[in-house]
């Protein structure tokens, strides 16, 4: 398999004491600044030339200012949220940790600057990091998704070696618990290749998910049906597809919104922007509305957030934590809310909504949503219409799920939660 080569791990290269950050958002990467580790703390300073560009990459917690910045190590291991967004978690972290152990390197001895060096140029969004412990051989051979799924299963059972390295190559720096692969797909969705770089004409970068040990075999179909329903309810979504699988109804995939062909787009999660721990459910959609208004100054972006809140509440997607909301910035410094992602049937911590609605997390409903609409400067009548439209769309869950191979047991369970 070609593509970006697996990370080149050597204990001699660790620990990394300094990382150079660049922004690959236009024709050539532009130096952003430097991260340095000293006496157990991480420091960052913007490059003086970058300050003149006027591209405020993280205006809340890391605004465009001269001087050295440092943050408490309790959150993000001391990294600014801007750069913590580049690090994989869940499945991506598991893969790297397995590879480290294979080289007799203890994962807990590897710090955040080391991990950014393993990300290098493969991160989500437009930030790149140097040193880069991968190589620049990128491109992609044709791949079979069933073979990747078999590799995922093998790694979950403890396999290493070539299968582990191939999955590291495909994972990029994607976040989230479910195994993922970065792929390139042709317009007919008939040919799939590894990786994203050196895209040939007619190919676009996509992300495909595979079930983990906690998922049912129909997890991909459930997420695909949720994507169809969300689009019909007016939620902005990236293009999605359900690829065939040898077992189960298929693999869920979505077109990447941090890429436009080969062009990279700067991305920043709400977690990273506000330095909010996505594992702690203290976030509220009202905070997201305020953040959107501050960044975009466009009421239409706040309406996107409101529609997403309505869908998540009524569809029982309670895993709507702060890393599941992202903002995009173009080369002119203009921000907008990213298409929704990770929409599926899910419970939050303690069974509650991970992101509260006007302070309510256990049992949010129409009353809280109408109050949220007011905070977003949306008329009550329009808010009620959005709520009713979403309810109407969700009423079609049973037939839509049946058509796409979701099991009868899963259909019944989700239908019951929708009714409640």
Secondary structure, DSSP 8 states (H G I E B T S, - for coil): --SS------GGG-S--EEEEEE-SSSS-EEEEEEEEETTEEEEEE-HHHHTT---TBTTTB-S-SSEEE--TTSGGG--HHHHTTS--THHHHHHHHHHHHTT--GGG--HHHHHHHHTT--SSSEEEES-SS-S-----B--HHHHHHHHHHHHTT--HHHHHHHHHHHTT--SSS-EEEEEEETTS--EEE-SSS--TTEEEEEEE---TTS-TTHHHHHHHHHHHHHHTT--B--EEEE--SSSS-EEEEE-TTEETTEE-EEEEHHHHHT--TTS--EEHHHHHHHHHHHH--HHHHHHHHHHHHHHHHHTB----GGG-EEEE-TTS-EEE--B---SSB--GGGS-SEEBTTB-SS--HHHHHHHHHHTT--HHHHHHHHHHHHHHHTTHHHHHHHTT--HHHHHHHHHHHH-
